[in-house]
Amino acid sequence: MQYMLKFEQNFPLSQITTLQIGGPAKQLVKVSSQDELVEAVNWAKTSSLPFLVVGGGSNLLVADQGVEKLIIKNEIEGIKKIVRFLSVKSGTPLQNLVDYSIAQNLSGLQKLTGIPGTVGGAVYGNAGAYGQTISDYIREVICFDPSHSLGTSGIISLQQDECEFDYRDSIFKRNGYTILEVIFKLDVGEEKKLRKEADETLEKRLIKYPKGIKCPGSFFKNLVAEKIPKELLIKIPKEMIVYEKLPAGSLLEAVGAKGDSLGQIEIANYHANLFINKGGGSASDFYSLAKKYSAKVKEKFGITLSPEVQLINLPEFSLQ
């Protein structure tokens, strides 16, 4: 049944990433159904070709030389409602889910408005904003284990507590499962109030991320204060801790990152954890600039920053 799939050769990944950076994928295929996704994964396995499933491309930094992989672009969309439960296909744009939940008088996701990418990508990275996190309302994740035998027998279900959600983290970053569908159980709300809350959140967000900005969001993860070793925490001014987290941007600002640039990559002059492609920028410049300032943070504070952005065919980001 391979006729269902259209494979594109040497596809420039800069065309599907928010950063508009990235060399060619050996092959790319877009899938719009669960069957097509499983078929694409199985085709990659039988062809002995490594593969990577991507969503909206909003949280990726892809190497300039590209990747010798099959890139499977997940465009499987759909939302079904049963009372307070929403069953959402993983390729659904996150904004569509937020807007739908508000229109259905369901509360819990309204502060995620304006976050780019798909529902699957948001679950993979446990996206959140302004005190709201997507995993808070997840009940079940249906996924595909590609290590299973060929066919659809690899489709399994994980309950919320099996997904190992943590700050910007989940089991899906480690187990290689492909997220197919997510079941949410939301609270009852009032559309007018929820829309007002979403609009106020978006207003704040647009100050940080103006429309059209070529940026993958915050590059480095913030740090959970209680997980920082005490001998390092005492070096941190107390006023830097916000909502029990130490913002990576505050550490980067303290070592002079704001406004610096390399080639066409620039760090925002208003936020030290925003690395922006001004146009025609390269992954190597982006990576080098981020490495430069993470090294400065390590030297000054003894803290190793970890990327929130997924690095594709780039060295592991570590200063250990």
URBELJO-V156810 format. One record per backbone hydrogen bond with DSSP energy under -1.0 kcal/mol. NH is the residue of the N-H (numbers start at 1). CO is the residue of the C=O. E is the energy in kcal/mol with one decimal. If there is no record, write none. Layout:
<<NH & CO & E> <NH & CO & E>>
This chain:
<<4 & 1 & -1.7> <5 & 2 & -1.7> <8 & 28 & -3.0> <10 & 26 & -2.1> <11 & 25 & -1.1> <13 & 23 & -2.0> <14 & 22 & -1.2> <15 & 12 & -1.8> <16 & 13 & -1.5> <18 & 57 & -2.3> <20 & 17 & -1.1> <23 & 63 & -2.6> <25 & 11 & -2.8> <26 & 67 & -1.9> <27 & 69 & -1.9> <28 & 8 & -2.2> <29 & 71 & -2.5> <31 & 73 & -2.5> <37 & 33 & -2.1> <38 & 34 & -2.5> <39 & 35 & -2.4> <40 & 36 & -2.6> <41 & 37 & -2.4> <42 & 38 & -2.6> <43 & 39 & -2.4> <44 & 40 & -2.2> <45 & 41 & -2.2> <46 & 42 & -2.5> <47 & 43 & -1.6> <48 & 45 & -1.3> <49 & 44 & -2.9> <52 & 70 & -2.2> <54 & 72 & -2.5> <61 & 310 & -2.4> <63 & 312 & -2.3> <66 & 63 & -1.6> <67 & 24 & -2.0> <69 & 67 & -1.5> <70 & 50 & -2.7> <71 & 27 & -2.8> <72 & 52 & -2.9> <73 & 29 & -2.7> <74 & 54 & -3.0> <75 & 31 & -2.7> <80 & 87 & -2.3> <82 & 85 & -2.8> <85 & 82 & -2.6> <86 & 184 & -2.2> <87 & 80 & -2.9> <88 & 182 & -2.8> <89 & 78 & -2.8> <90 & 180 & -2.6> <91 & 76 & -1.8> <92 & 89 & -1.7> <94 & 117 & -2.4> <97 & 93 & -1.5> <98 & 94 & -2.4> <99 & 95 & -2.7> <100 & 96 & -2.4> <101 & 97 & -2.7> <102 & 98 & -2.0> <103 & 99 & -2.3> <104 & 100 & -1.5> <105 & 102 & -1.9> <106 & 101 & -2.9> <107 & 187 & -3.0> <112 & 109 & -2.0> <113 & 110 & -1.2> <115 & 112 & -1.7> <119 & 92 & -2.4> <120 & 90 & -3.0> <122 & 118 & -2.1> <123 & 119 & -2.3> <124 & 120 & -2.5> <125 & 121 & -2.0> <127 & 122 & -2.7> <129 & 132 & -2.6> <132 & 129 & -1.9> <134 & 127 & -2.8> <136 & 133 & -1.6> <137 & 134 & -1.2> <138 & 135 & -1.1> <139 & 183 & -3.2> <140 & 183 & -1.4> <141 & 158 & -2.9> <142 & 181 & -2.9> <143 & 156 & -2.8> <144 & 178 & -2.6> <145 & 154 & -2.6> <148 & 145 & -1.8> <155 & 152 & -1.7> <156 & 143 & -2.8> <158 & 141 & -2.8> <160 & 139 & -1.5> <162 & 159 & -1.9> <163 & 160 & -1.4> <166 & 169 & -2.0> <169 & 166 & -2.1> <171 & 163 & -3.1> <173 & 170 & -1.4> <174 & 171 & -2.0> <175 & 171 & -2.5> <178 & 144 & -2.5> <180 & 142 & -3.0> <181 & 142 & -2.0> <182 & 88 & -2.6> <183 & 140 & -3.0> <184 & 86 & -2.8> <185 & 137 & -2.5> <186 & 84 & -2.4> <187 & 107 & -2.2> <189 & 105 & -3.0> <194 & 190 & -2.6> <195 & 191 & -2.9> <196 & 192 & -1.8> <197 & 193 & -2.2> <198 & 194 & -2.4> <199 & 195 & -2.7> <200 & 196 & -2.3> <201 & 197 & -2.0> <202 & 198 & -2.7> <203 & 199 & -2.1> <204 & 200 & -1.6> <205 & 201 & -2.4> <206 & 202 & -2.6> <208 & 204 & -1.0> <209 & 205 & -3.3> <213 & 210 & -1.8> <215 & 213 & -1.3> <219 & 273 & -1.9> <221 & 306 & -3.1> <223 & 246 & -2.6> <225 & 244 & -2.1> <227 & 224 & -1.8> <228 & 225 & -1.5> <232 & 229 & -1.5> <233 & 229 & -2.5> <234 & 230 & -1.8> <235 & 232 & -1.5> <236 & 233 & -1.6> <240 & 237 & -2.1> <241 & 238 & -1.5> <242 & 245 & -3.4> <245 & 242 & -1.8> <246 & 223 & -3.5> <251 & 247 & -1.3> <252 & 248 & -2.6> <253 & 249 & -2.5> <254 & 250 & -1.8> <256 & 253 & -1.7> <257 & 252 & -2.2> <260 & 257 & -2.1> <262 & 265 & -2.7> <265 & 262 & -2.3> <266 & 276 & -2.6> <267 & 260 & -3.1> <268 & 274 & -2.5> <274 & 271 & -1.4> <276 & 266 & -3.5> <277 & 214 & -2.7> <278 & 264 & -3.1> <286 & 282 & -2.0> <287 & 283 & -3.0> <288 & 284 & -2.4> <289 & 285 & -2.5> <290 & 286 & -2.2> <291 & 287 & -2.6> <292 & 288 & -2.3> <293 & 289 & -1.7> <294 & 290 & -2.1> <295 & 291 & -2.1> <296 & 292 & -1.4> <297 & 293 & -2.0> <298 & 294 & -2.3> <299 & 295 & -2.2> <300 & 296 & -2.3> <301 & 297 & -3.0> <302 & 298 & -1.4> <308 & 219 & -3.7> <309 & 219 & -1.4> <310 & 59 & -2.7> <312 & 61 & -2.9> <318 & 316 & -1.1>>
